[in-house]
């Protein structure tokens, strides 16, 4: 008896020890495209964090003699109209994209929790009022809304992060959180918590948050790409991050377009960097969603029979059976 | 449900725009003193009064909404409720007239984009779902994610740059009215419309795929299979018919992203549509125009959502709204 209990405990501990490692193992095993995304994202993070050491020149270092030079060994990606090295600017641009994506997504998650979870949990008149406001907010085409709010706050990195974070959190994000909260809110443990007099705020932080954490993580990771693209669009239209700072979107606007016929590489690289990074981030986000959302896992129980999946399915069933067998053995020993 | 939302929209639209800094009066005075000496006798106070900007903001809102008599329109009740969106501060033209002039351009662009998007998304999405987890499925899904990742403004820039370097061809960057030259007009809209469409197709394709997958898991499909129906019949008669109905209604929900796309494309391809009008109005601080456009856009989106809900309930009797 004691041995069994210990067995259960040890199995439990083994399973719980490192969910992060477990996540990465599954990512590598089951989601090859997610792995590609992960590699791209890690590259972005490294480029963003170590920009100073990686870039051959400063992002505003002007070398007049190399103005509009094409790609060469000295300047791998060429130079812009002021004689600034494009590779360095792209690397520093990675930092901007990284900051916008991470900070924006963090703000958006916080806002969506505060608005969505509280609204869904409290319900009643409060929920009603907040939801009408969210309705109204969601009716505006996002880009137009960003443009207006950005012209109120003025251009700048901080403003972009706040505007994108708050409005994305308020719009789509809060709805998702709210519906997740409503789904679990009738569970018995909430009643128990309320019965012993736990304050609402503590219930929200200690019971609601851990329960909807997977959904929050999915929201965080699938939203990242949107932030990078939105920042680039805003900077492209001249309402985002002001010029001397090398934002990928900003590099495509203004001078990038003015000189695009003489120096097409000026417009080529920033956009390519954007496309690759957003692709990677989206891929990783999708993989994270698939791994965290139990309803979307694997190809089981779907349209199995037709597409030659039968074999795969059988193999999977075999594997699961073997796993179950193993677990049973480890429990009984 | 829809009335309070509409009301909130009008408040948001009106207030947000008034917070934009950089007074329109200063800009006007600067421009006027540049042209002739007109600025000398026109004071800021006078201008403010002439445009009704001297009133307290709540009163301005009431006038704009049509709850109070409008001193600029001979003290008649002229406001949103009566279908009057105010006058442009710069052009002395009713906002609605200006909007209606620009609207056809955006609609033409949007239509081309919609058609391209659906033509691309439908077959790829359906095929990808039917052959789930095969190489074709991966290819289709990768296509969708690539489309979602490539920034539209960059694609457009590349389309302008590279053909002109390689073949010396550039798309016309001057607007050709449809009535003057229908062919040239269509040709001009085709490129930005097509680009917007490919952008949209990524999201659409994923939606189509999810819907088809969902339907393929239903009991009645299993029944159809077990009856021994051919794959063709099962898919076309039973699956697609049920899967595509909700997808079609989603078209209404694509509207906001369509509008956002048109702001950028109109800017790049120099098409004088609603997106460009918004952009111009924002840089000129033309409050009534910005408010007017946003009100019209938001209301359209709201109505489209409502329409989507209604058609959805009408098509699928299982859905019931309280």
HADDOCK unambig.tbl for C-alpha pairs under 7 A between the chains (distance, minus, plus):
assign (segid A and resid 132 and name CA) (segid B and resid 5 and name CA) 5.51 0.50 0.50
assign (segid A and resid 133 and name CA) (segid B and resid 5 and name CA) 6.92 0.50 0.50
assign (segid A and resid 133 and name CA) (segid B and resid 8 and name CA) 6.82 0.50 0.50
assign (segid A and resid 135 and name CA) (segid B and resid 5 and name CA) 6.51 0.50 0.50
assign (segid A and resid 136 and name CA) (segid B and resid 5 and name CA) 5.39 0.50 0.50
assign (segid A and resid 136 and name CA) (segid B and resid 8 and name CA) 6.22 0.50 0.50
assign (segid A and resid 136 and name CA) (segid B and resid 9 and name CA) 5.34 0.50 0.50
assign (segid A and resid 139 and name CA) (segid B and resid 298 and name CA) 4.83 0.50 0.50
assign (segid A and resid 139 and name CA) (segid B and resid 301 and name CA) 5.59 0.50 0.50
assign (segid A and resid 139 and name CA) (segid B and resid 302 and name CA) 5.89 0.50 0.50
assign (segid A and resid 140 and name CA) (segid B and resid 256 and name CA) 6.96 0.50 0.50
assign (segid A and resid 140 and name CA) (segid B and resid 297 and name CA) 6.93 0.50 0.50
assign (segid A and resid 140 and name CA) (segid B and resid 298 and name CA) 5.06 0.50 0.50
assign (segid A and resid 141 and name CA) (segid B and resid 256 and name CA) 4.34 0.50 0.50
assign (segid A and resid 141 and name CA) (segid B and resid 257 and name CA) 6.52 0.50 0.50
assign (segid A and resid 141 and name CA) (segid B and resid 259 and name CA) 6.46 0.50 0.50
assign (segid A and resid 141 and name CA) (segid B and resid 260 and name CA) 6.11 0.50 0.50
assign (segid A and resid 142 and name CA) (segid B and resid 256 and name CA) 6.98 0.50 0.50
assign (segid A and resid 142 and name CA) (segid B and resid 260 and name CA) 6.86 0.50 0.50
assign (segid A and resid 143 and name CA) (segid B and resid 260 and name CA) 5.29 0.50 0.50
assign (segid A and resid 144 and name CA) (segid B and resid 260 and name CA) 6.63 0.50 0.50
assign (segid A and resid 148 and name CA) (segid B and resid 17 and name CA) 6.90 0.50 0.50
assign (segid A and resid 151 and name CA) (segid B and resid 20 and name CA) 5.96 0.50 0.50
assign (segid A and resid 152 and name CA) (segid B and resid 19 and name CA) 5.93 0.50 0.50
assign (segid A and resid 152 and name CA) (segid B and resid 20 and name CA) 4.21 0.50 0.50
assign (segid A and resid 152 and name CA) (segid B and resid 21 and name CA) 5.85 0.50 0.50
assign (segid A and resid 229 and name CA) (segid B and resid 151 and name CA) 6.67 0.50 0.50
assign (segid A and resid 260 and name CA) (segid B and resid 161 and name CA) 6.49 0.50 0.50
assign (segid A and resid 261 and name CA) (segid B and resid 161 and name CA) 6.20 0.50 0.50
assign (segid A and resid 261 and name CA) (segid B and resid 165 and name CA) 6.88 0.50 0.50
assign (segid A and resid 264 and name CA) (segid B and resid 161 and name CA) 6.85 0.50 0.50
assign (segid A and resid 271 and name CA) (segid B and resid 154 and name CA) 5.57 0.50 0.50
assign (segid A and resid 275 and name CA) (segid B and resid 149 and name CA) 5.33 0.50 0.50
assign (segid A and resid 275 and name CA) (segid B and resid 150 and name CA) 4.54 0.50 0.50
assign (segid A and resid 275 and name CA) (segid B and resid 151 and name CA) 6.50 0.50 0.50
assign (segid A and resid 278 and name CA) (segid B and resid 149 and name CA) 5.10 0.50 0.50
assign (segid A and resid 279 and name CA) (segid B and resid 145 and name CA) 6.57 0.50 0.50
assign (segid A and resid 279 and name CA) (segid B and resid 146 and name CA) 6.15 0.50 0.50
assign (segid A and resid 279 and name CA) (segid B and resid 149 and name CA) 5.01 0.50 0.50
assign (segid A and resid 302 and name CA) (segid B and resid 217 and name CA) 5.38 0.50 0.50
assign (segid A and resid 303 and name CA) (segid B and resid 216 and name CA) 6.06 0.50 0.50
assign (segid A and resid 303 and name CA) (segid B and resid 217 and name CA) 6.35 0.50 0.50
assign (segid A and resid 307 and name CA) (segid B and resid 131 and name CA) 5.57 0.50 0.50
